[in-house]
Amino acid sequence: MASRLAPLALLALCTAAVAGDWPGYLGPHRTGVSDEAGVVSGWKDGTRVLWRAPLGPGYASVAVVGGVVYAMTSTAEEDQVVALDAATGREKWRARVGPYFKDVQGFDGSRATPTVVGDRVVALGGHGGLVVLDRDSGARVWAVDIVNTLGGQMPRWGFSASPLVDDGKVYLSTGGGDKDGIVALSLADGSVVWKRPTEGGAGYASPIRATLGGVDQIVFFTGYGPVGASPADGTVLWKHPWVTNYEVNAATPVVLGSNRLFVASGYGVGGAALLIDESAHVSELWRTKKMKNKTSTSILLDGTLYGFNESRLTALDANTGEERWSDESYGRGTLIAAEKHLLVLAEDCTASLLEPTPTGPKAVGAPVKVLEHGPCWTTPALAGGVLYVRDGTEVVAVEVRPVGPMVD
């Protein structure tokens, strides 16, 4: 990695503008698309590792707000949230979320990324412990158990959906079936604002807020399939069956336009573009097996969907579902985007910046081996010129442009 001996850069990171924040899973818009500038030129100049911090087992990504990194961490007894100084990686505080989540296949630890809103951090553990913490101190504001209190049911591989926090509510898929399948809680005190039944289990995908067919709604991707619900009272506006082995609907839905939504799953299922009209009628515009998003969410850039069809980085025409190209160089990786370029984290923990062209991905600068031990299955975060990457044991902060405020 190219060296950047800029001692003032780390100080500048602490005072960087909030415009560079990454407040939760898939960034400020929950689309995986960053507003950052200077990433492409910075990557060409070379990158460097700023710091590394042990986290213990887990696969949750990180949130970065106000010069602090909020990550899930684990000990042998419990899952926790830890706050790290973004400039140095030094621990500021840590707080308990719930009991340690032990995976049936050995991939232990939390999956859900913390969400930071205002002075609160919202975090969800694998067993369904939901906590809201004071952002500065880590002090617990309130907590609720999704299973024991809300009637939810833990999915086979643990609660994995990163909480959606908007308009003073925390939106969750709880998997309680005919009792409490989807829920909205008050961010202020954890009280139930509404809860509605849905079919199937909780699934693993994180909910989003979207306007589809002119209607504001929360979109959940449950074990049954995608569901649109009213943010105000939880009224189910529409639902669409989507059968996947083990109910592993894990990739977050992607809004394609004013009335179109992309959903995808692995296990041989693939993806589809759904048309949701003004009357909440749902139909499939196209379906393909060329984008089987098992865990990684796809990215929409200029009418093209980029994502992982199992272990192949793939580009699809978002209007037709036609494959434009695919590349098997990255394994079962993850990706985000900045400046209309793809930041791809390969399964072997190599990070690359790619320019998506009509015929395939074009590497910009040199790839960076950020971690020695894989697999890297966690979606990266990008904040203030720094790419945050983790594997199953630690998080690494990689400078992709000189850190600190951008100067026009």
C-alpha positions in Angstrom: 0.0 0.0 0.0 1.2 3.5 -0.8 2.3 5.5 2.2 0.7 8.7 3.2 2.6 10.2 6.1 0.1 13.0 6.9 0.1 13.5 10.7 -2.6 16.2 10.5 -5.0 14.0 8.6 -6.0 11.8 11.6 -6.8 15.0 13.6 -8.9 16.2 10.7 -10.9 13.0 10.7 -12.2 13.9 14.1 -13.6 17.2 12.9 -14.8 16.1 9.4 -18.2 17.3 8.2 -21.2 15.2 9.1 -21.9 15.0 5.4 -19.4 12.1 5.4 -21.4 10.0 7.9 -22.5 6.5 7.3 -25.3 6.1 9.9 -26.2 2.5 9.4 -26.5 -0.5 7.1 -26.0 0.5 3.4 -25.2 4.1 4.3 -27.1 7.4 4.5 -29.8 6.4 1.9 -29.9 2.7 2.7 -29.0 2.1 -1.0 -25.2 1.3 -0.6 -24.5 4.4 -2.7 -22.2 7.0 -1.1 -22.3 10.8 -1.6 -18.5 11.0 -1.0 -16.2 12.8 -3.4 -12.5 12.3 -4.0 -12.7 8.5 -3.7 -11.6 7.7 -7.3 -8.6 10.1 -7.3 -7.7 9.0 -3.8 -7.7 5.3 -4.6 -5.4 6.0 -7.6 -2.9 7.7 -5.3 -2.8 4.7 -3.0 -4.4 3.6 0.2 -3.1 2.8 3.7 -4.5 1.0 6.8 -5.2 3.5 9.6 -5.9 1.0 12.3 -7.3 -2.4 13.2 -9.5 -3.4 16.1 -10.6 -6.8 17.3 -14.3 -7.4 17.4 -14.6 -11.1 18.0 -17.0 -13.3 16.0 -19.7 -11.6 13.9 -20.7 -10.3 10.5 -22.5 -7.0 11.1 -21.2 -3.9 9.3 -20.5 -0.6 11.1 -22.1 2.8 11.4 -19.9 5.9 11.4 -21.2 9.2 12.8 -19.4 12.3 14.1 -16.0 10.7 14.1 -17.1 7.6 16.0 -17.4 4.0 14.6 -20.3 1.9 16.1 -19.8 -1.8 15.7 -21.1 -5.1 17.0 -18.7 -7.1 19.0 -18.8 -10.4 20.9 -17.3 -12.0 23.9 -17.8 -15.6 25.0 -20.9 -14.6 27.0 -22.6 -11.8 25.1 -23.1 -9.7 22.1 -22.2 -6.0 22.5 -22.0 -2.6 20.8 -18.6 -1.0 20.9 -17.9 2.7 20.1 -14.4 3.3 18.5 -12.7 6.5 17.8 -12.7 6.8 14.0 -9.2 8.4 14.0 -7.4 5.8 16.1 -9.7 2.8 16.6 -9.4 3.2 20.4 -12.5 2.1 22.4 -14.7 4.8 23.8 -17.4 2.6 25.4 -19.1 -0.7 25.0 -22.6 -1.9 26.0 -24.4 -5.3 26.3 -27.0 -6.2 23.7 -27.9 -9.7 24.6 -26.6 -13.3 25.0 -23.9 -14.5 22.6 -25.3 -15.8 19.4 -23.9 -19.2 18.5 -24.7 -20.2 14.9 -25.7 -23.7 14.0 -23.0 -23.9 11.3 -20.3 -22.2 13.3 -20.6 -18.6 12.0 -21.2 -17.1 15.4 -21.9 -13.5 16.4 -24.3 -10.7 15.5 -25.4 -10.0 12.0 -27.4 -6.7 12.3 -25.7 -3.4 11.8 -26.3 -0.7 14.4 -28.3 2.3 13.3 -27.4 5.8 14.6 -30.1 8.5 14.7 -29.6 11.8 16.6 -28.3 11.0 20.0 -29.3 7.3 19.9 -27.7 4.0 18.8 -30.2 1.2 18.0 -28.8 -2.3 17.9 -30.2 -5.8 17.5 -28.6 -9.0 18.7 -28.9 -12.5 17.1 -31.3 -13.7 19.8 -33.6 -10.7 19.4 -32.4 -8.4 22.1 -33.1 -4.8 20.9 -31.4 -2.0 22.7 -31.3 1.8 22.4 -28.3 3.4 23.8 -27.1 7.0 24.4 -24.7 7.7 21.5 -22.1 9.5 23.7 -21.9 7.3 26.7 -23.4 3.9 25.7 -25.9 4.1 28.6 -29.0 2.1 28.0 -32.1 4.1 27.3 -34.5 1.2 26.8 -34.4 -2.5 25.7 -37.0 -5.0 24.5 -36.8 -8.7 23.8 -38.4 -9.4 20.4 -39.2 -13.1 21.2 -40.3 -12.9 24.9 -41.9 -9.5 24.8 -43.1 -9.0 21.2 -44.0 -12.6 20.4 -41.4 -12.9 17.6 -39.7 -16.0 16.5 -35.9 -16.2 16.0 -34.9 -17.3 12.4 -32.7 -20.3 12.0 -29.6 -18.2 11.6 -30.5 -15.5 14.1 -32.1 -12.0 13.8 -30.1 -10.3 11.1 -32.1 -7.3 9.8 -30.6 -4.0 10.6 -33.2 -1.8 12.4 -34.8 0.9 10.3 -35.2 4.1 12.3 -37.3 6.9 10.8 -39.9 9.5 11.9 -39.4 8.5 15.6 -40.1 4.8 15.1 -38.0 1.6 15.0 -39.3 -0.8 12.3 -38.7 -4.5 12.7 -39.7 -7.8 11.2 -40.2 -10.1 14.2 -41.5 -13.3 12.5 -44.4 -13.7 14.9 -46.7 -14.9 12.1 -50.4 -14.4 12.9 -49.5 -12.3 16.0 -46.7 -9.8 15.4 -45.0 -10.3 12.1 -44.0 -6.7 11.6 -43.7 -4.1 14.3 -43.0 -0.4 14.8 -41.7 0.8 18.2 -41.4 4.3 19.6 -37.7 5.4 19.5 -38.4 7.4 22.6 -39.4 4.6 25.0 -39.7 1.3 23.1 -43.5 1.2 23.4 -45.4 -0.5 20.6 -46.8 2.0 18.0 -48.3 -0.8 15.9 -47.9 -4.5 15.1 -49.3 -6.4 12.3 -49.4 -10.1 11.3 -47.6 -11.4 8.3 -47.1 -14.9 6.8 -43.8 -16.7 7.2 -40.8 -16.0 9.4 -38.9 -12.8 9.9 -36.4 -13.4 7.0 -33.0 -11.8 7.2 -33.3 -8.6 5.0 -33.3 -5.1 6.4 -36.4 -3.0 5.8 -36.4 0.2 3.8 -38.7 3.2 3.4 -39.9 3.9 -0.1 -42.6 5.7 -2.2 -44.0 3.2 -4.6 -47.0 3.9 -6.8 -47.2 7.3 -5.1 -47.6 5.7 -1.6 -45.2 6.2 1.3 -44.5 2.8 2.8 -42.1 0.6 4.7 -40.9 -2.4 2.7 -40.1 -5.6 4.6 -38.6 -8.7 2.9 -39.8 -11.4 5.3 -39.5 -15.2 5.0 -42.8 -15.1 3.1 -41.7 -12.4 0.6 -41.8 -8.6 0.2 -44.5 -6.8 2.1 -45.4 -3.1 1.9 -46.9 -1.5 5.1 -48.1 1.9 6.1 -45.6 3.7 8.3 -48.4 5.3 10.3 -50.4 2.3 11.4 -48.8 -0.8 9.9 -51.7 -1.5 7.5 -50.4 -4.1 5.0 -50.7 -2.4 1.6 -49.5 -5.3 -0.5 -47.5 -8.5 -0.3 -46.0 -10.8 -2.8 -45.1 -14.5 -2.2 -41.4 -15.3 -2.7 -40.4 -18.9 -1.9 -36.8 -19.5 -0.9 -35.2 -22.4 0.8 -35.1 -21.9 4.6 -36.8 -18.6 4.1 -33.4 -17.0 3.5 -34.6 -13.7 2.0 -31.5 -11.7 3.1 -30.7 -9.0 0.4 -32.4 -5.7 1.0 -34.9 -4.7 -1.6 -33.8 -2.1 -4.2 -36.0 0.7 -5.4 -35.7 0.9 -9.2 -38.1 3.8 -9.9 -41.4 5.4 -8.8 -43.3 2.1 -8.9 -40.7 -0.6 -9.3 -38.9 -2.7 -6.7 -36.1 -5.3 -7.1 -36.0 -8.3 -4.8 -33.6 -11.3 -5.0 -32.5 -14.4 -3.1 -30.0 -17.2 -3.4 -30.6 -21.0 -3.3 -31.3 -21.0 -7.0 -34.1 -18.5 -6.8 -32.8 -15.3 -8.5 -34.4 -11.9 -8.7 -37.4 -10.0 -10.1 -38.5 -6.5 -10.8 -42.0 -5.9 -9.2 -44.4 -3.3 -10.4 -46.5 -1.8 -7.5 -49.2 0.5 -8.9 -51.3 3.2 -7.2 -53.9 0.6 -6.1 -51.1 -1.5 -4.5 -51.5 -4.3 -7.1 -48.2 -6.2 -7.6 -47.0 -7.8 -10.8 -43.6 -9.1 -12.0 -42.1 -7.1 -14.8 -39.3 -9.6 -15.3 -37.6 -12.4 -13.4 -34.1 -13.8 -13.8 -31.7 -16.4 -12.3 -28.8 -14.2 -13.2 -28.8 -12.3 -9.9 -29.1 -14.7 -7.0 -28.3 -12.4 -4.1 -27.8 -14.9 -1.3 -26.7 -12.3 1.3 -25.2 -9.3 -0.5 -27.5 -6.5 -1.6 -27.4 -5.2 -5.2 -26.6 -1.5 -6.1 -28.5 0.6 -8.7 -26.4 3.0 -10.8 -27.7 4.7 -13.9 -30.2 2.1 -14.8 -27.9 -0.9 -14.1 -28.1 -3.3 -11.2 -24.7 -4.5 -9.9 -24.6 -7.3 -7.5 -23.4 -10.8 -6.7 -25.1 -13.7 -8.5 -23.9 -16.1 -5.8 -20.1 -15.8 -6.6 -20.2 -13.8 -9.8 -20.2 -10.0 -9.8 -22.9 -9.3 -12.3 -24.5 -6.3 -14.1 -28.2 -6.4 -15.2 -30.2 -4.0 -17.2 -32.7 -2.7 -14.6 -35.4 -2.3 -17.1 -35.3 -5.7 -18.7 -33.3 -8.0 -16.4 -31.0 -8.8 -19.2 -27.4 -9.7 -18.2 -24.8 -7.2 -19.4 -21.8 -8.9 -18.0 -20.5 -11.1 -15.2 -17.1 -11.7 -13.6 -16.1 -14.6 -11.3 -12.9 -12.9 -9.9 -14.3 -11.9 -6.5 -16.0 -15.0 -5.0 -19.1 -14.4 -2.9 -18.3 -10.8 -2.2 -20.1 -7.6 -1.3 -20.2 -4.1 -2.7 -21.1 -0.4 -2.3 -20.7 2.5 -4.7 -19.2 6.0 -4.8 -18.7 8.4 -7.7 -20.4 5.9 -10.0 -17.7 3.4 -9.2 -18.0 0.1 -7.4 -16.1 -0.6 -4.2 -16.0 -4.3 -4.1 -14.9 -6.5 -1.2 -14.0 -9.9 -2.4 -14.6 -13.0 -0.4 -10.9 -13.3 0.2 -10.9 -9.8 1.8 -9.3 -8.0 -1.2 -10.9 -4.6 -1.8 -11.0 -3.2 -5.4 -12.3 0.0 -7.0 -14.0 -0.8 -10.3 -15.3 1.4 -13.1 -18.4 -0.3 -14.5 -18.2 -0.3 -18.2 -20.8 -1.7 -20.8 -18.5 -4.8 -21.3 -17.3 -5.4 -17.8 -15.6 -4.0 -14.7 -12.4 -2.0 -15.2 -10.0 -1.8 -12.2 -9.0 1.6 -11.0 -5.6 1.6 -9.2 -4.4 -1.5 -7.4 -6.5 -3.9 -5.3 -5.9 -3.9 -1.6 -5.6 -7.0 0.6 -7.1 -5.6 3.8 -7.5 -8.7 5.9 -5.5 -12.0 5.8 -8.2 -14.2 7.2 -11.6 -14.7 5.4 -14.2 -15.0 4.5 -15.2 -11.3 4.1 -19.0 -11.5 3.8 -19.8 -8.2 5.5 -20.8 -5.1 3.4 -18.2 -2.3 3.9 -19.0 1.2 5.1 -17.5 4.4 3.7 -17.3 7.6 5.8 -15.0 10.6 5.6 -12.7 9.1 3.1 -12.2 5.9 5.0 -13.4 2.4 4.1 -14.4 0.2 7.0 -14.0 -3.5 6.4 -14.5 -6.5 8.6 -14.2 -10.2 8.6 -15.4 -12.6 11.3 -13.0 -11.3 13.9 -11.8 -7.7 13.4 -12.5 -4.4 11.7 -10.0 -2.4 9.6 -10.1 1.3 8.7 -8.5 1.9 5.2 -7.9 5.4 4.0 -9.1 5.8 0.4 -8.5 9.5 0.2 -6.6 11.9 2.5 -9.0 12.0 5.5 -10.6 15.2 6.7 -13.0 17.7 5.1 -13.0 17.9 1.3 -12.0 21.3 -0.1 -13.7 22.6 -3.3 
